[in-house]
Amino acid sequence: MLGLIVTLIVVGLIAGAIARLLVPGKQDIGILMTIVLGIVGSFIGGFLGYLIFHKDSSDGFFQPAGLIGSIIGAVIALLIYTRMGKSHTVRH
């Protein structure tokens, strides 16, 4: 169990950092949010992988993805996050 948690944190950090490098613009998030972004991206990637390839169907659709899927999911999550942040900003 501890190994899974450490793996999720490390993969989350790597995937979140790469996603932040790939998405243009400034993201006002710290290291903890970068890790959370990568972990959320991992589950988004796992869900998309299940929908597209139907792999690991015995584990269900809510599962972590590998590093590539985590990066893709983190980019999607970061794009949604940045777009939602801009829509809530009041411009004068």
N, C-alpha and C positions, 0 to 999 in steps of 0.2 A: 504494500500500500504506500509506504514512504517513497519507494522507487518510482511509482506512478506519479506521485505529487511532484517530486523533483524533476522528473521527465517533462511533465506538463509545464512547469515553471521555466525550465531551460528552453524547451521548444517554443513556448510562448514568448520568451524574451527575444529569441532569434527571429521568429516569424514576425513579431510586432515591429522589431527594429528594421527588418528588410521592407516590410509594408510601409513604414514611415519614410524610408528612402525612396520607394517607388511612387508614392502618391505626392504630387507636386503641392507646394504651399506649406505654410507653417502650421504645425499642429501643437497646440498648447497643452501637451500632456507630458507627465513625468515618466520615470522608469516603471513605477508600479502600474500605471495605466497602460504602458507599452506591453508589459507582461500580460495584463488582463486582455488587451486587444489581441495578442497572439493566441491566448487560450480560447477566447471567443471565436477567433478565426479558425482555430483547429476544429472546433465543433461545427462551424459553418462549412468548412471544407469536408468534414466527414459526412455531413448531411448531403451536400451536393454530390459527393462521390457515391453515396448510396443511391441517390436519385438517378444519377447518370449511368453508373456501372452495375448497380445492384450487387456490389461486393459485400461480403460479411453480413448478409441479410439475416443470419441467425443472431447477430448482435443487435439488430434493430437499426433505426435510422439515426439515433442520437449517439454518435460515437466520435472519438477524436480521429483526426486524419494524420497522415505523415507530414513531413516538413513542407513539401511542395503544396499539398492541399491546405496546410495551415497558413502558408503565405498568401495563397489565393483568397482564402476565407478572411484573413486579416486585412487584405487590401479592400475587399468588399465591405467589411465592417468599418474600416477607417473612412472610406468614401461616404458611407451612410452617416457616420458620426460627424464628419466635417460638413456635409450638406445640411444636416439637421441643426448644427450649430449656427450656420449662416442664416438659416430661415428664422431663427429666434433672435437674431441681432437687429436692434432698432437702429435705423439710419436716419440721421438728421441732415 
